[in-house]
Every structure is written in C-alpha cells, then in structure tokens.
Amino acid sequence: MASTSAGHITLHQQELQALLNTTEGLQQRKLMERIGRALHADTMMRFRQGKAPDGTPWLPLKTRQGQPLRDTGRLQRSITWESTDDQAVIGTNVVYARAHNDGVPGKLPRRRFLGIAQPQVVMINRIADQWLKEVLDGNPA
C-alpha cells in the first residue's frame, strides 16, 4: 500500500510495477535511467567513504595500509550501470568482486559495495515521486 505524507508518495515494489504498467509509453526508461544513474553515484560515494549500502563502515585492512577495496582502483572503476524500459542494473565484471562483496569465510571479510538497503530505497522512492509528478504534470523529462 502506498503511503503519503506532506505531499510525498511512497510506492512499494508492486505498486511501482502497477504504476509502470499503467504509464507504459510515458518515459519509463527515463525513470530507470534516473534510478541507475543515482545508484551508480551512490555507490561511487560510498566507495570513497568505505561504507556498505546500509551505511556501515567496511572492516579495516589487516595486511596493508590504505582503504579497503581501493588498492589499485580497478574494482571501483569497473562499476557500471545500464537501464532498459523496466529495469536499472548496476554491477561489475571484475571476477573477484563477488568475493569482496559477499566475503569468503575464514579468508576474506565481507565488504559490501553493491546492494540495496534502506538509504537506497528512500532515494529510489524520491526519484519515483519526482518522475510521477512530472508525468502527471505532463512534463516527463
């Protein structure tokens, strides 16, 4: 069920899908592009801060100085996003990314850099609210 407060509409996944189904042809791809771009920017910011999607700091390094996951910068530079009419995808093609994101018991601590937590849900809701307002106003950008 959608909730509203002070002009803010919060859509849950099923409601967002229902809205997308009823607004087919009304720049849905623009919504997915905005979400993908925002998730990528959020991921890059958290990479610089050394934080997981939920805001918790990554575990510190034990074997070298510096920030975790940023030794060469390859992993961070590999993160890309793309969108279609009905989805936004963010990810990496670096083979060792999953081991760092999920951890390897007894060998490598989990340091989440990709994922969706409450802060990203709030951000996506804001983006969807703005997009919906533009669609209803007849100005989808």
BELZI-V201891 format. One record per pair of residues at least 4 apart in sequence whose C-alpha atoms are under 8 Angstrom apart, sorted by the first residue. I is the first residue (numbers start at 0). GAP is how many residues later the second one is. If there is no record, write none. Layout:
I:GAP
I:GAP
This chain:
0:10
0:11
0:14
1:7
1:8
1:9
1:10
1:13
2:6
2:7
2:8
3:4
3:5
3:6
4:4
7:121
8:116
8:120
9:115
9:119
10:4
10:5
10:114
11:4
12:4
13:4
14:4
15:4
16:4
17:4
18:4
19:4
19:8
19:66
22:5
23:4
25:109
25:114
26:4
26:113
26:114
27:4
27:57
27:58
28:4
28:54
28:55
28:56
28:57
29:4
29:55
29:111
30:4
30:96
30:97
30:100
31:4
31:51
31:52
31:53
31:54
31:55
31:56
32:4
32:49
32:50
32:51
32:55
33:4
33:93
34:4
34:53
34:89
34:92
35:4
35:45
35:46
35:47
35:52
35:53
35:54
36:4
36:44
37:4
38:4
38:51
38:81
39:4
39:39
39:40
39:41
39:50
40:4
41:4
42:4
42:10
42:70
42:71
43:4
43:32
44:4
45:4
45:5
45:6
45:7
45:9
45:67
46:4
46:29
46:66
48:8
49:7
49:8
49:17
49:18
50:4
50:5
50:6
50:7
50:61
50:62
51:4
51:5
51:6
51:59
51:60
51:61
51:62
52:59
52:60
52:61
52:62
52:63
52:64
52:66
52:67
53:62
53:63
53:64
53:65
57:10
57:52
57:53
57:54
58:9
58:50
58:51
58:52
59:7
59:8
60:4
60:5
60:6
60:7
65:4
65:5
66:4
68:4
68:6
68:7
68:31
69:4
69:5
69:6
72:4
73:4
74:4
74:17
74:19
74:22
77:14
77:15
77:16
78:11
78:12
78:13
78:14
79:10
79:11
79:12
80:7
80:8
80:9
80:10
81:6
81:7
81:8
82:4
82:5
82:6
83:4
89:24
90:23
91:5
92:4
95:4
96:4
97:4
97:5
98:4
98:5
98:9
98:11
99:4
99:8
99:9
99:10
99:11
99:12
100:9
100:10
100:11
100:12
100:13
101:7
101:8
101:9
101:10
102:4
102:5
102:6
102:7
102:8
103:4
103:5
103:6
104:4
115:4
115:5
116:4
117:4
118:4
119:4
120:4
121:4
122:4
123:4
124:4
125:4
126:4
127:4
128:4
129:4
130:4
130:9
131:4
132:4
133:4
133:5
133:6
133:7
134:4
134:5
